[in-house]
């Protein structure tokens, strides 16, 4: 392989290894809408969760949780079975760092996959679930928390 080809290959690999630039907010909305539907519902849930963190209201967060809720905390994985369980153990299940990461999330940096939308670099995942067989009625909720 010639020296030029080696340099071009190395440059191509270096460029490919760089992280993608942040999307703009409209692109994120479009991505959520195309993959999950109801992007407006996502942003309502997202705003409510951020407000709950800002005003120290774990009850709102527990209202948005989809049970059983998977929580990774303290080096363990917990299956939180219900709202009261989350509320009773909230301070040990959800760290301040996780709450801060979700509170300070930039919309353009949301992680959008077919599984859900990651907040705080994956500290909290929301997904849109069907509430009827035809999936005409849906609801956004917290799928998992990863401290």
Z-matrix of the N, CA and C atoms (Angstrom, degrees):
N
C 1 1.452
C 2 1.520 1 107.31
N 3 1.324 2 117.06 1 135.94
C 4 1.459 3 120.48 2 -178.63
C 5 1.519 4 110.85 3 -71.91
N 6 1.313 5 114.93 4 161.84
C 7 1.466 6 120.36 5 179.34
C 8 1.527 7 110.85 6 -61.14
N 9 1.314 8 118.26 7 -38.56
C 10 1.473 9 122.03 8 179.17
C 11 1.526 10 109.83 9 -64.58
N 12 1.304 11 116.68 10 -42.62
C 13 1.469 12 120.03 11 178.97
C 14 1.521 13 110.75 12 -64.29
N 15 1.338 14 117.91 13 -39.80
C 16 1.458 15 121.48 14 177.53
C 17 1.522 16 111.46 15 -63.00
N 18 1.321 17 116.58 16 -44.61
C 19 1.466 18 120.84 17 179.18
C 20 1.523 19 110.18 18 -64.50
N 21 1.318 20 117.35 19 -43.01
C 22 1.467 21 120.87 20 179.66
C 23 1.522 22 110.89 21 -63.90
N 24 1.328 23 117.26 22 -41.15
C 25 1.465 24 121.31 23 178.31
C 26 1.527 25 110.44 24 -64.46
N 27 1.333 26 116.33 25 -46.65
C 28 1.470 27 120.32 26 179.27
C 29 1.520 28 110.91 27 -61.41
N 30 1.324 29 117.25 28 -41.88
C 31 1.467 30 120.71 29 178.97
C 32 1.525 31 110.33 30 -64.48
N 33 1.320 32 116.75 31 -42.39
C 34 1.469 33 120.16 32 178.40
C 35 1.509 34 112.15 33 -61.91
N 36 1.327 35 117.74 34 -41.64
C 37 1.465 36 121.42 35 177.94
C 38 1.523 37 111.46 36 -66.86
N 39 1.309 38 117.17 37 -38.54
C 40 1.473 39 120.44 38 178.88
C 41 1.518 40 110.90 39 -64.85
N 42 1.307 41 116.83 40 -41.43
C 43 1.472 42 120.09 41 178.90
C 44 1.522 43 110.44 42 -66.69
N 45 1.326 44 117.32 43 -42.17
C 46 1.463 45 121.11 44 -179.77
C 47 1.518 46 112.01 45 -64.94
N 48 1.322 47 117.35 46 -28.43
C 49 1.470 48 120.76 47 -177.93
C 50 1.523 49 113.00 48 -79.37
N 51 1.311 50 117.45 49 -13.31
C 52 1.467 51 120.48 50 -179.05
C 53 1.525 52 110.04 51 -72.50
N 54 1.346 53 117.20 52 144.92
C 55 1.463 54 118.75 53 177.65
C 56 1.527 55 110.53 54 -66.54
N 57 1.314 56 114.75 55 151.93
C 58 1.466 57 119.76 56 178.79
C 59 1.526 58 109.10 57 -69.67
N 60 1.318 59 114.99 58 146.82
C 61 1.459 60 119.15 59 176.59
C 62 1.512 61 109.96 60 -68.16
N 63 1.322 62 115.73 61 149.71
C 64 1.463 63 120.75 62 -179.71
C 65 1.529 64 109.46 63 -58.85
N 66 1.295 65 114.66 64 144.70
C 67 1.452 66 121.04 65 177.32
C 68 1.526 67 108.67 66 -81.15
N 69 1.312 68 117.20 67 164.69
C 70 1.457 69 117.22 68 171.32
C 71 1.529 70 108.48 69 -86.35
N 72 1.332 71 116.07 70 166.63
C 73 1.467 72 120.46 71 -174.10
C 74 1.519 73 112.59 72 -61.21
N 75 1.327 74 118.00 73 -36.00
C 76 1.462 75 120.38 74 179.00
C 77 1.527 76 110.73 75 -65.63
N 78 1.324 77 116.61 76 -39.21
C 79 1.469 78 119.97 77 178.40
C 80 1.529 79 110.62 78 -64.26
N 81 1.328 80 117.06 79 -37.97
C 82 1.467 81 120.59 80 177.57
C 83 1.528 82 109.59 81 -65.19
N 84 1.329 83 117.37 82 -46.61
C 85 1.468 84 121.58 83 178.42
C 86 1.524 85 109.58 84 -57.23
N 87 1.347 86 116.53 85 -47.61
C 88 1.467 87 121.21 86 -179.79
C 89 1.525 88 111.51 87 -60.71
N 90 1.341 89 116.38 88 -40.94
C 91 1.456 90 121.39 89 -179.45
C 92 1.530 91 110.61 90 -64.76
N 93 1.327 92 117.10 91 -45.69
C 94 1.471 93 120.95 92 178.22
C 95 1.530 94 109.91 93 -61.53
N 96 1.316 95 115.92 94 -45.20
C 97 1.472 96 120.94 95 -178.74
C 98 1.531 97 110.79 96 -61.49
N 99 1.328 98 117.38 97 -43.03
C 100 1.466 99 119.43 98 -176.39
C 101 1.531 100 112.31 99 -72.97
N 102 1.330 101 117.44 100 -32.79
C 103 1.463 102 119.89 101 -177.61
C 104 1.530 103 111.89 102 -87.10
N 105 1.328 104 116.82 103 -44.92
C 106 1.472 105 121.08 104 -171.65
C 107 1.523 106 114.36 105 -112.00
N 108 1.316 107 117.11 106 -23.83
C 109 1.454 108 120.55 107 -172.34
C 110 1.521 109 110.29 108 78.05
N 111 1.303 110 116.49 109 164.60
C 112 1.465 111 123.55 110 176.78
C 113 1.529 112 113.29 111 52.61
N 114 1.334 113 115.59 112 52.95
C 115 1.468 114 119.77 113 176.78
C 116 1.523 115 110.74 114 -61.26
N 117 1.323 116 117.29 115 -34.61
C 118 1.471 117 119.36 116 177.27
C 119 1.526 118 110.38 117 -60.60
N 120 1.329 119 117.00 118 -41.03
C 121 1.464 120 121.19 119 177.52
C 122 1.518 121 111.61 120 -63.58
N 123 1.335 122 116.46 121 -37.93
C 124 1.465 123 118.96 122 176.50
C 125 1.523 124 110.13 123 -60.11
N 126 1.337 125 116.40 124 -49.26
C 127 1.463 126 119.22 125 -175.85
C 128 1.529 127 112.15 126 -67.65
N 129 1.324 128 118.11 127 -27.25
C 130 1.470 129 120.44 128 172.81
C 131 1.526 130 110.21 129 -66.62
N 132 1.327 131 117.20 130 -46.18
C 133 1.469 132 121.28 131 178.89
C 134 1.530 133 110.37 132 -64.32
N 135 1.312 134 116.58 133 -44.54
C 136 1.464 135 122.64 134 179.90
C 137 1.533 136 110.52 135 -58.22
N 138 1.324 137 117.31 136 -46.64
C 139 1.472 138 121.24 137 179.10
C 140 1.524 139 111.15 138 -65.10
N 141 1.326 140 117.20 139 -40.98
C 142 1.471 141 120.85 140 179.74
C 143 1.526 142 110.79 141 -64.35
N 144 1.326 143 117.31 142 -40.33
C 145 1.462 144 121.17 143 179.18
C 146 1.523 145 110.55 144 -67.33
N 147 1.328 146 116.87 145 -42.30
C 148 1.464 147 119.00 146 177.25
C 149 1.532 148 111.07 147 -63.92
N 150 1.321 149 117.66 148 -40.90
C 151 1.475 150 120.84 149 176.57
C 152 1.529 151 110.60 150 -61.94
N 153 1.326 152 116.64 151 -41.28
C 154 1.470 153 120.76 152 179.43
C 155 1.526 154 110.50 153 -61.24
N 156 1.316 155 116.29 154 -39.89
C 157 1.466 156 119.77 155 178.23
C 158 1.527 157 109.70 156 -67.62
N 159 1.315 158 116.14 157 -45.52
C 160 1.460 159 120.43 158 -178.44
C 161 1.532 160 111.86 159 -60.31
N 162 1.332 161 116.30 160 -38.50
C 163 1.464 162 120.82 161 -176.27
C 164 1.532 163 112.86 162 -101.65
N 165 1.343 164 116.17 163 15.41
C 166 1.463 165 122.62 164 176.06
C 167 1.532 166 111.72 165 51.09
N 168 1.342 167 114.69 166 57.48
C 169 1.461 168 121.17 167 -178.49
C 170 1.534 169 110.06 168 -123.71
N 171 1.340 170 117.43 169 81.08
C 172 1.466 171 119.52 170 -178.87
C 173 1.524 172 113.46 171 -62.86
N 174 1.326 173 117.68 172 -18.66
C 175 1.463 174 120.63 173 178.29
C 176 1.519 175 112.46 174 -60.33
N 177 1.315 176 117.53 175 -37.84
C 178 1.468 177 120.68 176 178.15
C 179 1.527 178 109.93 177 -67.54
N 180 1.322 179 116.39 178 -41.39
C 181 1.463 180 119.48 179 178.53
C 182 1.525 181 109.57 180 -62.87
N 183 1.321 182 117.53 181 -43.31
C 184 1.472 183 119.77 182 179.07
C 185 1.527 184 111.39 183 -65.50
N 186 1.329 185 117.55 184 -31.05
C 187 1.470 186 120.97 185 176.30
C 188 1.530 187 111.71 186 -64.97
N 189 1.322 188 116.98 187 -33.90
C 190 1.465 189 120.74 188 -178.63
C 191 1.526 190 113.09 189 -85.00
N 192 1.319 191 118.16 190 -11.56
C 193 1.464 192 120.79 191 -178.03
C 194 1.519 193 111.22 192 -68.72
N 195 1.325 194 115.23 193 142.53
C 196 1.458 195 122.07 194 174.55
C 197 1.526 196 106.58 195 -100.31
N 198 1.317 197 116.21 196 115.79
C 199 1.472 198 121.33 197 -174.83
C 200 1.515 199 111.15 198 -97.04
N 201 1.326 200 117.02 199 143.61
C 202 1.457 201 126.92 200 -0.47
C 203 1.527 202 110.37 201 -69.94
N 204 1.322 203 116.01 202 136.20
C 205 1.461 204 124.03 203 -177.80
C 206 1.521 205 109.26 204 -96.70
N 207 1.320 206 117.22 205 128.16
C 208 1.462 207 121.63 206 176.87
C 209 1.524 208 108.47 207 -87.36
N 210 1.336 209 115.96 208 124.55
C 211 1.460 210 121.75 209 179.39
C 212 1.521 211 107.98 210 -127.56
N 213 1.316 212 115.34 211 124.85
C 214 1.458 213 121.72 212 173.84
C 215 1.516 214 107.27 213 -100.10
N 216 1.335 215 116.22 214 114.09
C 217 1.465 216 121.71 215 -178.08
C 218 1.521 217 109.03 216 -152.07
N 219 1.305 218 115.81 217 148.99
C 220 1.463 219 121.51 218 175.03
C 221 1.532 220 112.37 219 56.57
N 222 1.328 221 116.71 220 31.33
C 223 1.457 222 120.69 221 -179.53
C 224 1.513 223 114.39 222 74.08
N 225 1.317 224 117.55 223 10.40
C 226 1.468 225 122.85 224 -178.28
C 227 1.533 226 109.28 225 -126.23
N 228 1.326 227 115.37 226 161.84
C 229 1.465 228 121.23 227 172.26
C 230 1.518 229 107.51 228 -111.00
N 231 1.333 230 115.10 229 126.77
C 232 1.465 231 121.62 230 -179.24
C 233 1.516 232 109.34 231 -114.67
N 234 1.311 233 115.32 232 142.44
C 235 1.456 234 121.69 233 172.89
C 236 1.528 235 105.94 234 -106.58
N 237 1.325 236 115.61 235 101.73
C 238 1.461 237 121.17 236 -178.10
C 239 1.525 238 107.16 237 -83.93
N 240 1.330 239 116.07 238 118.88
C 241 1.462 240 120.82 239 -170.02
C 242 1.521 241 114.75 240 -83.14
N 243 1.316 242 117.82 241 -26.54
C 244 1.457 243 118.59 242 -176.95
C 245 1.514 244 112.99 243 -155.89
N 246 1.318 245 114.02 244 170.62
C 247 1.457 246 122.28 245 -176.32
C 248 1.526 247 112.06 246 -57.10
N 249 1.321 248 117.52 247 -45.69
C 250 1.458 249 119.99 248 -177.94
C 251 1.527 250 111.52 249 -65.58
N 252 1.339 251 116.93 250 -35.17
C 253 1.464 252 120.86 251 176.84
C 254 1.529 253 110.75 252 -60.92
N 255 1.329 254 116.62 253 -43.73
C 256 1.460 255 120.18 254 178.71
C 257 1.524 256 110.63 255 -64.91
N 258 1.313 257 116.69 256 -43.96
C 259 1.463 258 120.00 257 -179.72
C 260 1.531 259 111.74 258 -63.60
N 261 1.324 260 117.25 259 -42.11
C 262 1.466 261 121.30 260 -178.60
C 263 1.525 262 112.64 261 -63.10
N 264 1.321 263 116.66 262 -33.43
C 265 1.467 264 121.41 263 -174.86
C 266 1.532 265 112.45 264 -115.25
N 267 1.321 266 117.16 265 17.20
C 268 1.464 267 121.16 266 -171.83
C 269 1.527 268 112.72 267 -52.99
N 270 1.314 269 118.09 268 -49.70
C 271 1.462 270 121.41 269 -175.37
C 272 1.523 271 113.17 270 -64.04
N 273 1.331 272 117.79 271 -27.85
C 274 1.462 273 119.01 272 178.17
C 275 1.531 274 111.94 273 -91.63
N 276 1.329 275 117.72 274 -18.80
C 277 1.464 276 121.05 275 -179.35
C 278 1.525 277 114.03 276 -93.59
N 279 1.328 278 116.97 277 -25.45
C 280 1.469 279 120.73 278 -176.36
C 281 1.529 280 107.79 279 -126.18
N 282 1.327 281 115.53 280 112.96
C 283 1.457 282 119.73 281 -175.39
C 284 1.532 283 112.12 282 -79.15
N 285 1.306 284 114.70 283 159.34
C 286 1.471 285 121.37 284 176.05
C 287 1.529 286 109.58 285 -60.54
N 288 1.328 287 116.82 286 -37.41
C 289 1.467 288 120.54 287 179.53
C 290 1.529 289 111.35 288 -63.16
N 291 1.317 290 116.75 289 -39.84
C 292 1.468 291 120.46 290 177.38
C 293 1.523 292 110.34 291 -65.04
N 294 1.313 293 116.56 292 -46.16
C 295 1.463 294 120.55 293 179.26
C 296 1.521 295 110.96 294 -61.33
N 297 1.326 296 117.40 295 -42.96
C 298 1.464 297 120.99 296 177.98
C 299 1.526 298 111.84 297 -62.82
N 300 1.326 299 116.52 298 -41.40
C 301 1.464 300 120.48 299 179.63
C 302 1.520 301 111.24 300 -62.41
N 303 1.324 302 117.12 301 -41.30
C 304 1.472 303 121.02 302 179.15
C 305 1.530 304 110.15 303 -70.32
N 306 1.321 305 116.68 304 -42.03
C 307 1.462 306 120.98 305 -179.55
C 308 1.525 307 111.49 306 -62.51
N 309 1.319 308 117.11 307 -37.65
C 310 1.463 309 121.48 308 -175.51
C 311 1.523 310 113.26 309 -95.48
N 312 1.315 311 117.76 310 13.42
C 313 1.458 312 122.69 311 -179.43
C 314 1.519 313 111.23 312 -62.88
N 315 1.321 314 116.50 313 131.15
C 316 1.457 315 122.88 314 173.09
C 317 1.532 316 107.01 315 -90.92
N 318 1.317 317 117.22 316 129.50
C 319 1.472 318 121.42 317 -177.21
C 320 1.519 319 111.49 318 -55.19
N 321 1.312 320 117.53 319 -40.71
C 322 1.466 321 120.58 320 -177.86
C 323 1.528 322 112.19 321 -64.80
N 324 1.330 323 118.03 322 -17.26
C 325 1.457 324 121.78 323 -178.17
C 326 1.529 325 113.70 324 -104.08
N 327 1.317 326 118.09 325 11.10
C 328 1.463 327 120.61 326 176.28
C 329 1.526 328 109.83 327 -61.16
N 330 1.324 329 116.20 328 146.42
C 331 1.464 330 122.06 329 175.89
C 332 1.530 331 106.61 330 -95.25
N 333 1.321 332 117.11 331 118.80
C 334 1.464 333 120.95 332 -179.59
C 335 1.519 334 108.57 333 -116.81
N 336 1.338 335 115.93 334 117.18
C 337 1.465 336 121.70 335 177.76
C 338 1.527 337 108.14 336 -130.42
N 339 1.306 338 116.07 337 177.41
C 340 1.466 339 119.76 338 177.48
C 341 1.526 340 111.52 339 -68.55
N 342 1.330 341 118.19 340 -19.25
C 343 1.464 342 122.39 341 178.99
C 344 1.524 343 112.78 342 -82.06
N 345 1.317 344 117.21 343 -28.32
C 346 1.460 345 120.38 344 -177.51
C 347 1.509 346 111.82 345 162.84
N 348 1.330 347 114.69 346 -162.48
C 349 1.454 348 121.69 347 -179.60
C 350 1.531 349 107.49 348 -120.80
N 351 1.321 350 115.46 349 123.57
C 352 1.453 351 121.69 350 -178.27
C 353 1.513 352 111.90 351 -92.32
N 354 1.325 353 115.34 352 129.49
C 355 1.460 354 122.30 353 176.34
C 356 1.523 355 108.09 354 -107.76
N 357 1.327 356 116.81 355 150.48
C 358 1.457 357 120.22 356 175.56
C 359 1.511 358 112.28 357 59.35
N 360 1.346 359 116.03 358 43.03
C 361 1.462 360 121.79 359 -179.79
C 362 1.525 361 111.66 360 57.84
N 363 1.324 362 116.34 361 37.26
C 364 1.464 363 121.97 362 176.79
C 365 1.517 364 114.67 363 92.87
N 366 1.337 365 117.16 364 8.07
C 367 1.469 366 120.37 365 179.04
C 368 1.526 367 111.32 366 -67.93
N 369 1.320 368 116.69 367 -30.01
C 370 1.470 369 121.60 368 178.47
C 371 1.523 370 107.37 369 -141.18
N 372 1.328 371 115.43 370 135.66
C 373 1.470 372 120.69 371 179.38
C 374 1.519 373 109.64 372 -117.80
N 375 1.338 374 115.10 373 131.27
C 376 1.457 375 121.71 374 174.31
C 377 1.519 376 108.32 375 -111.17
N 378 1.322 377 115.28 376 147.87
C 379 1.454 378 120.14 377 175.68
C 380 1.518 379 108.92 378 -141.21
N 381 1.315 380 115.47 379 162.30
C 382 1.459 381 122.59 380 179.76
C 383 1.521 382 107.83 381 -104.06
N 384 1.323 383 117.58 382 118.77
C 385 1.463 384 121.34 383 -177.63
C 386 1.523 385 110.40 384 -108.92
N 387 1.328 386 115.04 385 148.15
C 388 1.465 387 121.58 386 177.03
C 389 1.520 388 109.26 387 -80.13
N 390 1.317 389 116.03 388 138.07
C 391 1.456 390 121.27 389 178.70
C 392 1.529 391 112.47 390 -105.00
N 393 1.353 392 115.96 391 -5.03
C 394 1.465 393 120.35 392 177.00
C 395 1.528 394 108.53 393 -143.82
N 396 1.319 395 116.41 394 166.66
C 397 1.463 396 121.13 395 -175.64
C 398 1.526 397 112.93 396 -61.34
N 399 1.298 398 117.70 397 -34.87
C 400 1.461 399 121.13 398 -179.26
C 401 1.524 400 112.16 399 -83.03
N 402 1.314 401 116.90 400 -7.06
C 403 1.466 402 123.70 401 -179.30
C 404 1.534 403 111.24 402 60.01
N 405 1.326 404 115.41 403 33.85
C 406 1.463 405 120.28 404 175.96
C 407 1.522 406 110.51 405 -82.33
N 408 1.332 407 115.52 406 -28.38
C 409 1.464 408 121.61 407 178.63
C 410 1.523 409 107.39 408 -111.36
N 411 1.330 410 116.35 409 121.35
C 412 1.461 411 120.68 410 -178.28
C 413 1.525 412 110.79 411 -128.49
N 414 1.322 413 114.30 412 167.22
C 415 1.464 414 119.76 413 179.49
C 416 1.525 415 108.94 414 -147.74
N 417 1.321 416 116.71 415 133.68
C 418 1.454 417 122.02 416 174.28
C 419 1.513 418 108.78 417 -83.91
N 420 1.326 419 115.54 418 138.36
C 421 1.456 420 119.50 419 178.27
C 422 1.517 421 111.38 420 -153.68
N 423 1.327 422 115.00 421 168.35
C 424 1.468 423 121.68 422 179.95
C 425 1.526 424 108.17 423 -80.23
N 426 1.302 425 116.21 424 119.04
C 427 1.451 426 123.52 425 -179.31
C 428 1.540 427 111.74 426 -85.53
N 429 1.346 428 115.83 427 -40.69
C 430 1.463 429 119.77 428 -179.67
C 431 1.526 430 110.46 429 -158.64
N 432 1.345 431 113.97 430 158.98
C 433 1.451 432 122.06 431 175.30
C 434 1.524 433 106.48 432 -127.37
N 435 1.323 434 115.25 433 130.37
C 436 1.464 435 121.57 434 -175.27
C 437 1.521 436 109.59 435 -126.50
N 438 1.303 437 116.42 436 96.14
C 439 1.465 438 120.63 437 -179.64
C 440 1.515 439 110.19 438 -79.18
